[in-house]
Amino acid sequence: MHAVIQSFLPPGKKRKEGDWNMTNTGGTGMVKTILGQVKEFKKDSLITPVCMILEVIMEMLIPLLMAAIIDNGVEQGDMNYIYKTGAVMMLLAVFGLAAGMMGAKYGASASTGLARNLRTAMFDNIQSFSFANIDKFSTAGLVTRLTTDITNVQNSYQMILRMCVRAPISMVTAMVMAFLINAKLASIYLIAVIALGFCLFLIMRKAMKYFKEIFPKYDDLNASVQENVSAIRVVKAYVREDYENEKFTKASGNIYQMFTKAEKILTWNAPLMQIAVYGCILAISWLGAKMIVSNALTTGQLMSLMTYCMNILMSLMMLSMIFVMVTMSAASAERIAEVINEKSTLSNPEHPIQEVPDGRITFEHVDFSYSKSLSETRNGDGGELVLKDISLEIHAGETIGIIGGTGSAKSSLVNLISRLYDVTAGKVSVGGVDVKAYDMEELRNQVSVVLQKNVLFSGTILENLRWGDKNATKEECIRVCKMACAHEFIEQFPDKYDTYIEQGGSNVSGGQKQRLCIARALLKKPKILILDDSTSAVDTATDSRIRKAFATEIPDTTKLIIAQRVSSVQGADRIIVMDNGRVADFGTHEELLERSEIYRDVYESQTGGGGDFDQPGGDR
């Protein structure tokens, strides 16, 4: 699908290289990348912690007033003092509640806004990816990063803005207040906090290892679901439901096992917190009671200390929850930053050429490998060369057939013309200019590709056709559909050109889908038209009509037709015979019958009732 999007990029505003690409790596770079998408929600992100600080201040003042009520009101029998102090406590509680509500509101706005911006940045950067970048990430992996991973980061960001600000400030403030009341008893808190914090650190460090392993398992699960749903007809046709269920259960079970291991470690949080809470309460109650008896502490002060004790330990509990959330989201954030920071392997030159003069195509000693560099390939580190020393010259307006066995690199050859990949060595020129010198969008607008895997998108037939030209009139759409022999079957639909195409084109046949894709490509009015085995699902009569329409309607367009059937290419001006990544021969149908053993064997096997390149006699 990305290939279709790349080949149909509309003219308009050009994407600036590196809009979302950052060179920072590691934890600092990851944080910078994520926070760089806060953008217009910076105000909300600042207001949230301010509101949480105000809430903490209100909460910390209330225990002091409560102690004053006990010591100066209850024990002295001063009801007037109790009423006045109680009224102040109520006002503080209301202010604290309002601050908390505002913090929740702005925190939700900031976190959901960050999630929106992250999705936009990721999706936009994905659109700039070359085929080599797409090869690096699986489709299921990208879906997981756009959904599950971003949700984790969203929840974590809200937790950080609210709880991660509130909990430490609440804990420190409560600790300071406790030391002001009685340093001896407050020391109990300090010891508990240090011991508990060390234990939580060890737990989080151990759990982090498992969380990093969990999210790639989500990729496998999504891949299983995506593959099954998109191919559900094949699954049912071959009665493979049990096999697919077993595969899904295995992927789901892997996630269950990893989460179970992580959660077993995290379960130590609760007992450790309980030990700390009840240990502090018992120690303070016992020592505090002795101090009250010896008049070293008042009852109100003991009540305040108990309240601060709960504040400190509850803050620690919140921090442990935050650590769990941040630990999970850190793995997600790394995966998100990896996509946002990924740089396309293809880029425009500093001063790109904006116009393709004609459809001439030249290959000059071209080598190509799916690895990054020729040195890697020659050293044995980057895989084998897919194309080897290709030299061709194709004139503007020519119809060129390309034929060869499966795996002979026919598709790889044409992918270099529209710069879906860059050559490893040598040069590919269009219109006499190196393809690397063109603006990529302009080049792809002039090189129209109907790929081997035909893709239609959800929407009407007209909407799908207008991928070729968003401003095309209905009459223009009808004209190209007639050229592609699609008009006849479209007119048979009740809604004709307004017929809705289901996702993936599931409500049209393979041949109908191919013809619609050809019409869509023709609507671009390209200087070069590439048909990558795109008439394989149509009958030979329709194939012949399509080729005749090309010859009469678009004579100046250079046409490259990849096919398995000799009948699809024998009328071409010249034919390229590919064999194992090399050009085995290049000439007219008659010339190849005379001098190319490969071509002659296939022609004879097909015209004699045999098969194609993938059958005996056709693959040399």
C-alpha positions as CSV (number, residue, x, y, z in Angstrom):
1,M,0.0,0.0,0.0
2,H,2.9,2.4,0.8
3,A,4.1,1.7,-2.8
4,V,0.8,2.9,-4.2
5,I,1.0,6.1,-2.0
6,Q,4.6,6.7,-3.0
7,S,3.8,6.4,-6.7
8,F,0.7,8.6,-6.6
9,L,2.1,11.5,-4.5
10,P,0.2,14.5,-5.6
11,P,1.9,17.8,-6.5
12,G,1.7,20.5,-3.9
13,K,3.6,21.5,-0.8
14,K,6.9,19.7,-0.6
15,R,7.8,18.0,2.7
16,K,11.0,19.5,4.1
17,E,13.6,17.0,4.8
18,G,14.1,16.3,8.5
19,D,10.9,17.9,9.7
20,W,10.6,15.2,12.3
21,N,14.0,13.6,12.0
22,M,16.3,14.0,14.9
23,T,19.8,12.8,15.1
24,N,19.7,12.4,18.9
25,T,19.9,8.8,20.1
26,G,19.6,7.1,23.5
27,G,17.4,8.1,26.4
28,T,18.0,11.9,26.1
29,G,17.2,11.9,22.4
30,M,14.1,9.8,23.0
31,V,12.8,12.2,25.7
32,K,13.6,15.2,23.5
33,T,11.7,13.6,20.6
34,I,8.6,12.9,22.7
35,L,8.5,16.2,24.4
36,G,9.1,17.9,21.1
37,Q,5.6,17.0,20.1
38,V,4.0,18.8,23.1
39,K,3.9,21.9,20.9
40,E,0.7,23.9,21.4
41,F,-0.1,22.0,24.6
42,K,2.9,23.5,26.5
43,K,0.6,25.8,28.4
44,D,-1.6,23.0,29.6
45,S,1.5,21.0,30.5
46,L,2.7,23.9,32.7
47,I,-0.7,24.7,34.3
48,T,-1.2,21.0,35.4
49,P,1.8,20.7,37.8
50,V,1.1,24.2,39.1
51,C,-2.4,23.1,40.0
52,M,-1.1,20.0,41.7
53,I,1.4,22.0,43.7
54,L,-1.5,24.2,44.9
55,E,-3.5,21.1,45.9
56,V,-0.5,19.7,47.9
57,I,-0.1,23.1,49.7
58,M,-3.8,23.1,50.7
59,E,-3.5,19.5,51.9
60,M,-0.4,20.1,53.9
61,L,-1.9,23.0,55.8
62,I,-5.0,21.1,56.9
63,P,-3.1,18.7,59.4
64,L,-1.6,21.8,61.1
65,L,-5.0,23.3,61.6
66,M,-6.4,20.0,62.8
67,A,-3.7,19.8,65.4
68,A,-4.5,23.4,66.5
69,I,-8.2,22.5,66.8
70,I,-7.3,19.6,69.1
71,D,-4.7,21.4,71.2
72,N,-6.3,24.9,71.4
73,G,-10.0,24.2,70.8
74,V,-11.0,20.8,72.0
75,E,-8.7,20.6,75.0
76,Q,-9.4,24.2,76.0
77,G,-13.1,23.9,75.3
78,D,-13.0,27.0,73.0
79,M,-15.9,26.4,70.5
80,N,-15.3,29.8,68.8
81,Y,-11.8,28.8,67.9
82,I,-13.0,25.5,66.6
83,Y,-15.6,27.2,64.3
84,K,-13.1,29.7,62.9
85,T,-10.3,27.1,62.3
86,G,-12.9,24.7,60.9
87,A,-14.1,27.3,58.4
88,V,-10.5,27.9,57.3
89,M,-10.0,24.2,56.9
90,M,-13.1,24.0,54.8
91,L,-11.9,26.8,52.5
92,L,-8.5,25.2,52.1
93,A,-10.2,21.9,51.2
94,V,-12.4,23.6,48.6
95,F,-9.4,25.4,47.1
96,G,-7.5,22.1,47.1
97,L,-10.4,20.3,45.4
98,A,-10.7,23.1,42.7
99,A,-6.9,22.9,42.1
100,G,-7.1,19.1,41.7
101,M,-10.0,19.4,39.3
102,M,-8.2,22.0,37.2
103,G,-5.1,19.8,37.2
104,A,-7.1,16.8,36.0
105,K,-8.6,18.9,33.2
106,Y,-5.4,20.4,31.9
107,G,-3.5,17.1,32.4
108,A,-6.0,15.3,30.2
109,S,-5.8,18.0,27.6
110,A,-2.0,17.9,27.5
111,S,-1.7,14.1,27.4
112,T,-4.3,13.6,24.7
113,G,-2.8,16.5,22.7
114,L,0.6,14.9,23.0
115,A,-0.8,11.6,21.7
116,R,-2.5,13.3,18.8
117,N,0.8,15.1,17.8
118,L,2.8,11.9,18.2
119,R,0.4,10.0,15.9
120,T,0.5,12.8,13.4
121,A,4.3,13.1,13.4
122,M,4.7,9.3,13.1
123,F,2.2,9.0,10.3
124,D,3.6,11.9,8.4
125,N,7.1,10.6,8.7
126,I,6.0,7.2,7.6
127,Q,4.7,8.8,4.4
128,S,8.2,10.1,3.7
129,F,9.8,6.6,4.1
130,S,11.4,4.9,1.1
131,F,10.8,1.3,0.4
132,A,14.0,0.5,2.3
133,N,12.6,2.2,5.4
134,I,9.4,0.3,5.1
135,D,11.4,-2.9,4.8
136,K,12.9,-2.1,8.2
137,F,9.6,-1.9,10.0
138,S,6.8,-4.4,9.7
139,T,3.3,-3.1,9.0
140,A,2.0,-4.7,12.2
141,G,4.8,-3.1,14.1
142,L,3.9,0.3,12.9
143,V,0.3,-0.2,13.8
144,T,1.3,-1.2,17.3
145,R,3.4,1.9,17.7
146,L,0.6,4.1,16.4
147,T,-1.9,2.6,18.8
148,T,-0.8,0.6,21.9
149,D,2.6,2.4,22.3
150,I,1.1,5.9,22.0
151,T,-1.7,5.1,24.5
152,N,1.0,4.0,27.0
153,V,2.9,7.2,26.5
154,Q,-0.3,9.2,26.8
155,N,-1.3,7.6,30.1
156,S,2.3,8.0,31.4
157,Y,2.5,11.7,30.4
158,Q,-0.7,12.5,32.3
159,M,0.6,10.5,35.3
160,I,3.9,12.4,35.2
161,L,2.2,15.8,35.0
162,R,-0.1,15.1,37.9
163,M,1.1,12.3,40.2
164,C,4.8,12.6,39.4
165,V,4.6,16.2,40.5
166,R,2.2,15.8,43.3
167,A,3.7,12.7,45.0
168,P,7.3,14.0,45.5
169,I,6.2,17.4,46.5
170,S,3.7,16.0,48.9
171,M,6.2,13.6,50.3
172,V,9.0,16.2,50.8
173,T,6.5,18.8,52.2
174,A,5.0,16.3,54.6
175,M,8.5,15.2,55.7
176,V,9.6,18.9,56.3
177,M,6.4,19.5,58.3
178,A,6.9,16.3,60.3
179,F,10.5,17.3,61.2
180,L,9.3,20.8,62.3
181,I,6.8,19.1,64.7
182,N,9.2,16.4,66.0
183,A,12.5,15.5,64.4
184,K,12.8,12.2,66.4
185,L,9.6,10.7,65.2
186,A,10.0,12.1,61.7
187,S,13.3,10.2,61.4
188,I,11.2,7.0,61.3
189,Y,9.7,8.3,58.0
190,L,13.0,9.1,56.6
191,I,14.4,5.6,57.3
192,A,11.3,4.0,55.8
193,V,11.4,6.2,52.7
194,I,15.1,5.4,52.0
195,A,14.7,1.7,52.5
196,L,11.4,1.5,50.5
197,G,12.8,3.7,47.6
198,F,15.9,1.4,47.3
199,C,13.6,-1.7,47.1
200,L,11.3,-0.1,44.5
201,F,14.3,0.8,42.4
202,L,15.5,-2.8,42.3
203,I,12.0,-4.0,41.4
204,M,11.6,-1.5,38.6
205,R,15.0,-2.3,37.2
206,K,14.1,-6.0,37.1
207,A,10.7,-5.5,35.6
208,M,11.9,-3.1,32.8
209,K,13.7,-6.0,31.1
210,Y,10.4,-7.8,30.5
211,F,8.5,-4.7,29.4
212,K,11.1,-4.1,26.7
213,E,10.4,-7.6,25.4
214,I,6.6,-7.4,25.6
215,F,5.9,-4.8,22.8
216,P,7.6,-6.7,20.0
217,K,5.3,-9.5,21.0
218,Y,2.4,-7.2,20.4
219,D,3.8,-6.7,16.8
220,D,3.5,-10.5,16.3
221,L,0.0,-10.5,17.6
222,N,-1.1,-7.7,15.3
223,A,0.6,-9.3,12.4
224,S,-1.4,-12.5,13.1
225,V,-4.7,-10.6,13.2
226,Q,-3.9,-8.5,10.2
227,E,-2.9,-11.4,8.1
228,N,-5.9,-13.5,9.1
229,V,-8.5,-10.8,8.6
230,S,-7.1,-9.6,5.2
231,A,-7.0,-13.2,4.0
232,I,-10.1,-14.6,5.7
233,R,-11.5,-15.9,2.4
234,V,-8.3,-18.0,1.8
235,V,-8.4,-19.2,5.4
236,K,-12.0,-20.5,5.0
237,A,-11.4,-21.9,1.5
238,Y,-8.6,-24.1,2.9
239,V,-10.3,-24.8,6.2
240,R,-7.4,-23.4,8.2
241,E,-9.4,-21.8,11.0
242,D,-7.9,-24.2,13.6
243,Y,-4.4,-23.5,12.4
244,E,-5.0,-19.7,12.6
245,N,-6.6,-20.0,16.0
246,E,-3.5,-21.9,17.2
247,K,-1.2,-19.3,15.8
248,F,-3.1,-16.4,17.4
249,T,-3.3,-18.3,20.7
250,K,0.5,-18.8,20.6
251,A,1.1,-15.0,20.0
252,S,-1.4,-14.1,22.7
253,G,0.1,-16.6,25.1
254,N,3.6,-15.1,24.6
255,I,2.3,-11.7,25.7
256,Y,0.5,-13.3,28.7
257,Q,3.7,-15.0,29.8
258,M,5.8,-11.9,29.5
259,F,3.3,-9.8,31.4
260,T,3.0,-12.5,34.0
261,K,6.7,-12.5,34.6
262,A,6.7,-8.7,34.9
263,E,3.7,-8.6,37.2
264,K,5.2,-11.2,39.5
265,I,8.1,-8.9,40.1
266,L,5.8,-5.9,40.5
267,T,3.6,-7.7,43.1
268,W,6.4,-7.1,45.6
269,N,5.3,-3.4,45.6
270,A,2.2,-4.0,47.7
271,P,3.6,-6.0,50.5
272,L,6.7,-3.7,50.8
273,M,4.4,-0.7,51.0
274,Q,2.1,-2.4,53.6
275,I,5.2,-3.3,55.8
276,A,6.4,0.3,55.6
277,V,3.0,1.9,56.3
278,Y,2.1,-0.3,59.3
279,G,5.6,-0.3,60.6
280,C,5.7,3.5,60.6
281,I,2.2,3.7,62.2
282,L,3.2,1.2,65.0
283,A,6.5,2.9,65.7
284,I,5.0,6.4,65.8
285,S,2.1,5.3,67.9
286,W,4.3,3.6,70.5
287,L,6.9,6.4,70.7
288,G,4.3,9.1,70.3
289,A,2.3,7.8,73.2
290,K,5.4,7.7,75.5
291,M,6.1,11.3,74.5
292,I,2.6,12.5,75.3
293,V,2.8,10.9,78.7
294,S,6.1,12.7,79.3
295,N,4.6,16.0,78.0
296,A,7.2,16.0,75.1
297,L,4.4,15.9,72.5
298,T,0.8,17.1,72.4
299,T,-2.1,14.9,71.2
300,G,-2.7,17.3,68.3
301,Q,0.9,17.0,67.2
302,L,0.7,13.2,67.3
303,M,-2.5,13.4,65.1
304,S,-0.7,15.6,62.6
305,L,2.3,13.3,62.5
306,M,0.0,10.4,61.8
307,T,-1.6,12.3,59.0
308,Y,1.8,13.3,57.5
309,C,2.9,9.6,57.9
310,M,0.0,8.6,55.7
311,N,0.7,11.4,53.2
312,I,4.4,10.3,52.9
313,L,3.6,6.7,52.5
314,M,0.7,7.2,50.1
315,S,3.0,9.4,48.1
316,L,5.5,6.6,48.0
317,M,2.6,4.3,46.8
318,M,1.8,6.8,44.0
319,L,5.5,6.9,43.1
320,S,5.6,3.1,42.8
321,M,2.6,3.2,40.5
322,I,4.2,5.9,38.4
323,F,7.4,3.9,38.2
324,V,5.4,1.0,36.8
325,M,3.6,3.2,34.3
326,V,6.8,5.0,33.3
327,T,8.7,1.7,33.0
328,M,6.1,0.3,30.6
329,S,5.9,3.6,28.6
330,A,9.7,4.0,28.4
331,A,9.8,0.9,26.1
332,S,6.9,2.4,24.1
333,A,8.5,5.8,23.9
334,E,11.7,4.3,22.5
335,R,9.7,2.5,19.7
336,I,7.8,5.7,18.9
337,A,11.0,7.9,18.8
338,E,12.6,5.3,16.5
339,V,9.9,5.8,13.9
340,I,9.8,9.6,14.3
341,N,13.6,9.9,14.1
342,E,13.9,7.5,11.2
343,K,15.4,9.3,8.2
344,S,14.3,8.3,4.7
345,T,17.1,6.7,2.8
346,L,16.0,8.9,-0.1
347,S,16.2,12.6,-0.1
348,N,15.9,15.5,-2.6
349,P,19.0,17.2,-3.9
350,E,19.7,20.8,-2.7
351,H,18.4,22.3,-5.9
352,P,16.1,19.6,-7.5
353,I,15.0,19.7,-11.1
354,Q,11.2,20.3,-11.2
355,E,10.4,19.1,-14.8
356,V,10.8,15.8,-16.5
357,P,11.4,16.6,-20.2
358,D,10.4,13.2,-21.8
359,G,10.2,9.5,-21.2
360,R,13.7,8.4,-22.2
361,I,15.1,5.9,-19.8
362,T,18.8,5.0,-19.5
363,F,20.5,2.4,-17.2
364,E,24.3,2.8,-17.0
365,H,26.1,-0.2,-15.4
366,V,23.5,-0.4,-12.7
367,D,24.0,-2.7,-9.7
368,F,21.4,-2.9,-7.0
369,S,21.1,-4.6,-3.6
370,Y,18.6,-4.2,-0.8
371,S,21.5,-3.7,1.5
372,K,22.8,-0.2,2.3
373,S,26.0,0.0,0.3
374,L,27.9,-1.7,-2.4
375,S,30.9,-2.3,-0.1
376,E,28.7,-4.2,2.3
377,T,27.5,-6.4,-0.6
378,R,30.9,-7.0,-2.1
379,N,32.3,-7.8,1.4
380,G,29.5,-10.3,1.9
381,D,27.8,-8.3,4.7
382,G,24.8,-6.9,2.8
383,G,23.4,-9.8,0.8
384,E,23.7,-10.5,-2.9
385,L,23.2,-8.1,-5.7
386,V,19.7,-8.3,-7.1
387,L,20.6,-6.5,-10.3
388,K,24.0,-6.8,-11.9
389,D,25.6,-4.5,-14.4
390,I,22.4,-3.4,-16.1
391,S,22.9,-1.2,-19.2
392,L,19.8,-0.2,-21.2
393,E,18.6,2.7,-23.4
394,I,14.9,3.1,-23.9
395,H,13.6,5.8,-26.2
396,A,10.6,8.1,-25.4
397,G,7.3,6.7,-26.5
398,E,8.6,3.1,-26.9
399,T,6.6,0.1,-25.6
400,I,9.0,-2.2,-23.8
401,G,8.1,-5.7,-22.7
402,I,10.0,-7.2,-19.7
403,I,9.8,-10.9,-19.3
404,G,11.7,-13.3,-17.1
405,G,11.2,-16.1,-14.5
406,T,10.1,-15.5,-10.9
407,G,12.9,-13.9,-9.0
408,S,14.7,-12.6,-12.1
409,A,14.4,-9.0,-10.6
410,K,11.9,-7.6,-13.1
411,S,10.1,-5.5,-10.4
412,S,13.4,-4.4,-8.9
413,L,14.5,-3.0,-12.3
414,V,11.4,-0.8,-12.7
415,N,11.4,0.3,-9.1
416,L,14.6,2.2,-9.7
417,I,13.0,4.3,-12.5
418,S,10.6,6.2,-10.1
419,R,13.3,6.1,-7.4
420,L,11.4,3.9,-5.0
421,Y,14.9,2.6,-4.3
422,D,18.2,4.1,-5.1
423,V,20.8,2.2,-7.1
424,T,23.7,0.6,-5.3
425,A,26.1,1.5,-8.2
426,G,25.8,3.0,-11.6
427,K,23.1,5.5,-12.7
428,V,19.5,5.6,-13.8
429,S,18.4,8.5,-16.0
430,V,15.0,9.7,-17.1
431,G,14.7,12.3,-19.8
432,G,18.5,12.4,-19.9
433,V,18.8,13.4,-16.3
434,D,19.9,11.3,-13.3
435,V,16.8,10.4,-11.3
436,K,18.6,11.6,-8.1
437,A,18.6,15.1,-9.5
438,Y,14.8,15.4,-9.7
439,D,12.4,16.5,-7.1
440,M,11.0,13.1,-6.0
441,E,7.3,14.1,-6.1
442,E,7.7,15.6,-9.6
443,L,9.5,12.4,-10.8
444,R,6.8,10.1,-9.4
445,N,4.1,12.2,-10.9
446,Q,5.6,11.6,-14.3
447,V,6.4,7.9,-13.8
448,S,3.1,6.2,-13.2
449,V,3.3,2.7,-11.7
450,V,0.7,-0.1,-11.6
451,L,2.3,-2.4,-9.1
452,Q,2.3,-6.1,-9.0
453,K,0.0,-6.1,-5.9
454,N,-3.0,-4.0,-6.9
455,V,-4.5,-1.9,-4.1
456,L,-7.8,0.0,-4.0
457,F,-8.8,2.1,-1.0
458,S,-12.1,2.5,0.8
459,G,-14.3,4.9,-1.2
460,T,-16.1,5.3,-4.4
461,I,-14.7,4.3,-7.8
462,L,-14.3,8.0,-8.7
463,E,-12.5,8.7,-5.4
464,N,-10.1,5.8,-6.2
465,L,-9.5,7.0,-9.8
466,R,-8.8,10.5,-8.6
467,W,-5.7,9.3,-6.8
468,G,-4.2,9.8,-10.2
469,D,-5.4,13.4,-10.5
470,K,-7.5,14.8,-7.6
471,N,-8.9,17.5,-10.0
472,A,-10.0,15.1,-12.8
473,T,-13.5,15.5,-14.1
474,K,-15.9,12.6,-14.4
475,E,-15.5,12.7,-18.2
476,E,-11.7,12.3,-17.9
477,C,-12.2,9.4,-15.5
478,I,-14.5,7.7,-18.0
479,R,-12.0,8.2,-20.8
480,V,-9.2,6.5,-19.0
481,C,-11.5,3.7,-17.8
482,K,-12.4,3.1,-21.5
483,M,-8.7,2.8,-22.3
484,A,-8.3,0.3,-19.4
485,C,-11.4,-1.6,-20.5
486,A,-13.0,-0.9,-17.1
487,H,-15.9,1.3,-18.3
488,E,-18.0,-1.7,-19.3
489,F,-18.1,-3.4,-16.0
490,I,-18.4,-0.1,-14.1
491,E,-21.6,0.7,-16.0
492,Q,-23.1,-2.6,-14.9
493,F,-22.9,-1.6,-11.2
494,P,-26.2,0.0,-9.9
495,D,-24.3,3.1,-8.7
496,K,-21.9,3.1,-11.7
497,Y,-18.9,5.4,-10.9
498,D,-20.3,6.1,-7.4
499,T,-20.1,2.4,-6.5
500,Y,-18.4,2.1,-3.1
501,I,-15.2,0.0,-3.0
502,E,-14.8,-1.9,0.2
503,Q,-11.4,-1.9,2.0
504,G,-8.8,-3.6,-0.2
505,G,-11.2,-3.8,-3.1
506,S,-12.8,-7.0,-1.7
507,N,-16.1,-6.4,-3.6
508,V,-14.5,-6.4,-7.1
509,S,-12.7,-9.2,-8.9
510,G,-9.0,-9.4,-9.4
511,G,-9.3,-8.5,-13.1
512,Q,-11.6,-5.6,-12.3
513,K,-9.2,-4.3,-9.6
514,Q,-6.3,-4.5,-12.1
515,R,-8.2,-2.5,-14.7
516,L,-9.2,0.2,-12.2
517,C,-5.6,0.5,-11.1
518,I,-4.5,0.9,-14.7
519,A,-7.1,3.6,-15.2
520,R,-6.0,5.4,-12.1
521,A,-2.4,5.4,-13.3
522,L,-3.4,6.7,-16.8
523,L,-5.2,9.6,-15.2
524,K,-1.8,11.0,-14.1
525,K,-1.0,11.6,-17.8
526,P,2.5,10.3,-17.2
527,K,5.5,10.4,-19.4
528,I,6.4,6.8,-18.3
529,L,3.8,4.1,-17.6
530,I,5.0,0.9,-15.8
531,L,2.7,-2.1,-15.7
532,D,4.1,-4.6,-13.3
533,D,2.4,-7.9,-14.3
534,S,-0.8,-5.9,-13.9
535,T,-2.9,-7.7,-16.5
536,S,-2.3,-11.2,-15.2
537,A,-5.9,-11.5,-14.0
538,V,-7.6,-10.3,-17.2
539,D,-8.3,-12.5,-20.3
540,T,-6.0,-12.3,-23.3
541,A,-8.7,-10.5,-25.4
542,T,-9.0,-7.7,-22.8
543,D,-5.3,-7.6,-22.5
544,S,-5.0,-7.1,-26.2
545,R,-7.6,-4.3,-26.2
546,I,-5.8,-2.5,-23.4
547,R,-2.5,-2.7,-25.3
548,K,-4.1,-1.4,-28.5
549,A,-5.6,1.5,-26.5
550,F,-2.2,2.4,-25.2
551,A,-0.7,2.5,-28.7
552,T,-3.4,4.8,-30.0
553,E,-4.2,7.0,-27.0
554,I,-0.8,7.6,-25.4
555,P,1.7,7.1,-28.2
556,D,4.2,9.6,-26.6
557,T,4.2,7.8,-23.2
558,T,7.0,5.3,-22.6
559,K,5.4,2.0,-21.7
560,L,7.1,-0.7,-19.7
561,I,5.0,-3.9,-19.5
562,I,6.2,-6.7,-17.1
563,A,4.4,-10.0,-18.0
564,Q,4.6,-13.7,-17.7
565,R,2.7,-14.3,-20.9
566,V,4.6,-13.8,-24.1
567,S,1.4,-12.7,-25.8
568,S,1.3,-9.7,-23.6
569,V,4.7,-8.4,-24.8
570,Q,5.3,-9.8,-28.2
571,G,3.7,-6.7,-29.8
572,A,6.1,-4.4,-28.0
573,D,8.7,-2.4,-29.8
574,R,11.4,-4.3,-27.9
575,I,11.5,-6.9,-25.2
576,I,13.9,-7.2,-22.2
577,V,14.6,-10.8,-21.2
578,M,15.7,-10.9,-17.5
579,D,17.6,-13.9,-16.0
580,N,19.0,-14.0,-12.5
581,G,19.3,-10.2,-12.2
582,R,20.9,-9.7,-15.6
583,V,19.7,-8.6,-19.0
584,A,19.9,-11.9,-20.9
585,D,18.8,-10.3,-24.1
586,F,17.1,-7.1,-25.5
587,G,15.4,-6.9,-28.9
588,T,12.2,-7.3,-30.9
589,H,10.1,-10.4,-30.7
590,E,11.5,-11.7,-34.0
591,E,15.1,-11.1,-33.0
592,L,14.7,-12.9,-29.7
593,L,13.1,-15.9,-31.3
594,E,16.2,-16.2,-33.4
595,R,18.9,-15.6,-30.8
596,S,17.5,-16.0,-27.3
597,E,17.2,-19.6,-26.2
598,I,15.3,-18.6,-23.0
599,Y,12.8,-16.5,-24.9
600,R,12.3,-19.1,-27.6
601,D,11.7,-22.0,-25.1
602,V,9.1,-20.0,-23.3
603,Y,7.4,-18.9,-26.5
604,E,7.2,-22.4,-27.8
605,S,6.0,-23.9,-24.5
606,Q,3.2,-21.2,-24.2
607,T,2.1,-21.3,-27.8
608,G,2.2,-25.1,-27.8
609,G,-0.1,-25.3,-24.8
610,G,2.5,-25.2,-22.2
611,G,3.0,-22.8,-19.3
612,D,5.3,-19.9,-18.6
613,F,8.6,-19.1,-17.0
614,D,7.8,-21.1,-13.9
615,Q,7.1,-24.3,-15.7
616,P,9.4,-26.9,-17.3
617,G,11.1,-25.7,-20.4
618,G,10.6,-22.0,-19.5
619,D,13.2,-21.5,-16.8
620,R,16.8,-21.5,-17.7
